[in-house]
Amino acid sequence: MPTKFSTRAQVTAYLNSDLIECLECGQRFAFLVNHLRRIHGMRCDEYREAWGLPAMTPLAGQIYRAKHREKIKKMQSDGRQTYDHLPFAAAKSIGTSKEKIGVAKTVHAALIAEIRPGDARRLPPGAKRADGRNADIARVSQQRRRAISACSDSRPPLSPRDK
């Protein structure tokens, strides 16, 4: 029985074939979505969560994806496919994102740690510190203390006359 995916390389290897394997029953399909709904009674997001796949992982084989990509390109060139709906869709999607799971969570955490090393340990908004204090308030007060000390360090020390 296969286990949850833990690396991006495993996900890439899973997607690099003409047919995609259903990890629930082992059968192979060109397009997995219909099978999941009909046979296993699962939605795509449930399947991805159960197996640790990133949210936007395609559930189709390479041949199916290539044919679909060509169909969309043809629709774009014919003018049948437009992107007038995107600003509305983007505005509607704000605040609806789900928590990252599986491989996406580990990849995202590694990316954040690389870009902003201090943020990897940062507590989420509204969290409590180990001493029971609100993490947000503690963070703001620490930033204020650092700003004050930075200002005081930049000034020359007072002479006895100035005191």
C-alpha positions as CSV (number, residue, x, y, z in Angstrom):
1,M,0.0,0.0,0.0
2,P,1.5,3.4,-0.9
3,T,2.1,6.0,1.8
4,K,1.5,9.7,1.8
5,F,3.9,11.8,-0.3
6,S,6.6,13.5,1.6
7,T,8.8,15.1,-1.0
8,R,8.2,17.1,-4.2
9,A,10.3,14.5,-6.1
10,Q,7.8,11.8,-5.2
11,V,4.9,13.9,-6.4
12,T,6.7,14.6,-9.7
13,A,7.4,10.9,-10.2
14,Y,3.7,10.2,-9.6
15,L,2.6,12.7,-12.2
16,N,5.2,11.7,-14.9
17,S,3.2,9.0,-16.7
18,D,0.6,8.8,-19.4
19,L,-1.9,7.4,-16.9
20,I,-2.4,8.4,-13.3
21,E,-2.7,5.8,-10.7
22,C,-5.5,5.9,-8.1
23,L,-3.8,5.5,-4.8
24,E,-7.0,4.2,-3.2
25,C,-7.4,1.1,-5.4
26,G,-4.3,1.0,-7.7
27,Q,-6.1,1.3,-11.1
28,R,-4.7,3.7,-13.7
29,F,-6.7,6.4,-15.5
30,A,-6.2,9.2,-18.0
31,F,-8.4,11.4,-15.8
32,L,-8.8,10.4,-12.1
33,V,-11.5,12.9,-11.0
34,N,-14.5,11.0,-12.3
35,H,-13.3,7.7,-10.8
36,L,-12.7,9.2,-7.4
37,R,-16.2,10.7,-7.3
38,R,-18.1,7.6,-8.7
39,I,-16.2,4.7,-7.1
40,H,-14.7,6.1,-3.9
41,G,-17.1,8.9,-3.2
42,M,-14.2,11.4,-2.7
43,R,-13.8,15.0,-3.9
44,C,-10.4,16.0,-5.4
45,D,-9.4,18.0,-2.3
46,E,-10.2,15.1,0.0
47,Y,-8.0,12.8,-2.1
48,R,-5.2,15.3,-2.2
49,E,-5.4,15.8,1.6
50,A,-5.5,12.0,2.2
51,W,-2.3,11.4,0.2
52,G,-0.5,14.6,1.0
53,L,-0.6,16.1,-2.5
54,P,-0.3,19.8,-3.0
55,A,-3.6,21.6,-3.6
56,M,-3.0,22.4,-7.4
57,T,-1.7,18.9,-8.3
58,P,-3.3,17.8,-11.5
59,L,-5.2,14.5,-11.3
60,A,-4.7,13.5,-14.9
61,G,-2.1,11.8,-17.0
62,Q,0.4,13.6,-19.2
63,I,-1.4,12.8,-22.5
64,Y,-4.7,14.1,-21.1
65,R,-3.1,17.3,-19.8
66,A,-1.3,17.9,-23.1
67,K,-4.5,17.5,-25.1
68,H,-6.4,19.8,-22.8
69,R,-3.6,22.4,-23.0
70,E,-3.7,22.4,-26.8
71,K,-7.5,22.7,-26.7
72,I,-7.3,25.7,-24.4
73,K,-4.6,27.3,-26.6
74,K,-6.9,26.9,-29.7
75,M,-9.8,28.4,-27.8
76,Q,-7.6,31.4,-26.8
77,S,-6.5,31.9,-30.4
78,D,-10.1,31.7,-31.7
79,G,-11.2,34.2,-29.1
80,R,-13.6,31.8,-27.4
81,Q,-11.5,31.8,-24.2
82,T,-11.0,35.1,-22.5
83,Y,-9.8,36.2,-19.1
84,D,-12.3,38.9,-18.3
85,H,-13.5,37.0,-15.2
86,L,-10.1,36.9,-13.5
87,P,-10.3,40.2,-11.5
88,F,-13.7,39.2,-10.1
89,A,-12.5,35.7,-9.3
90,A,-9.3,36.9,-7.6
91,A,-11.3,39.4,-5.5
92,K,-13.8,36.6,-4.5
93,S,-11.0,34.2,-3.6
94,I,-9.3,36.5,-1.1
95,G,-9.5,35.0,2.4
96,T,-10.7,31.6,1.2
97,S,-7.4,29.8,1.1
98,K,-7.0,26.6,2.9
99,E,-4.1,25.5,5.1
100,K,-1.3,23.9,3.2
101,I,-1.0,20.2,3.7
102,G,1.5,17.4,2.9
103,V,4.3,18.2,0.5
104,A,3.0,21.7,-0.1
105,K,3.4,22.5,3.6
106,T,7.0,21.2,3.8
107,V,8.0,22.9,0.6
108,H,6.4,26.2,1.7
109,A,8.0,26.0,5.1
110,A,11.4,25.4,3.5
111,L,10.9,28.4,1.1
112,I,9.9,30.7,4.0
113,A,12.9,29.5,6.0
114,E,15.2,30.3,3.1
115,I,13.7,33.7,2.3
116,R,13.1,34.9,5.9
117,P,15.0,32.7,8.3
118,G,13.5,34.3,11.4
119,D,9.9,33.7,10.3
120,A,10.1,29.9,10.4
121,R,9.7,30.0,14.2
122,R,7.2,32.9,14.3
123,L,4.0,32.0,16.1
124,P,0.8,32.5,14.1
125,P,-1.5,35.5,14.8
126,G,-3.4,35.1,18.0
127,A,-1.1,32.4,19.4
128,K,0.1,32.4,23.0
129,R,3.8,32.2,23.9
130,A,5.1,29.6,26.4
131,D,4.8,32.2,29.2
132,G,1.1,32.8,28.4
133,R,1.5,36.2,26.8
134,N,-0.2,37.1,23.5
135,A,2.5,36.5,20.8
136,D,1.3,39.5,18.7
137,I,1.6,42.0,21.6
138,A,5.0,40.6,22.6
139,R,6.2,40.9,19.0
140,V,5.1,44.5,18.7
141,S,6.6,45.5,22.1
142,Q,9.9,43.8,21.0
143,Q,9.9,45.7,17.8
144,R,9.4,49.0,19.7
145,R,12.2,48.2,22.1
146,R,14.5,47.5,19.1
147,A,13.5,50.7,17.4
148,I,14.2,52.7,20.6
149,S,17.6,51.1,21.1
150,A,18.5,51.7,17.5
151,C,17.7,55.4,17.9
152,S,19.7,55.6,21.2
153,D,22.7,53.8,19.7
154,S,22.9,56.2,16.8
155,R,23.3,59.3,19.0
156,P,26.6,60.2,20.5
157,P,26.8,59.7,24.3
158,L,26.0,62.8,26.4
159,S,28.9,64.8,27.7
160,P,28.9,65.9,31.4
161,R,27.9,69.4,30.3
162,D,24.8,68.2,28.4
163,K,23.3,66.3,31.4
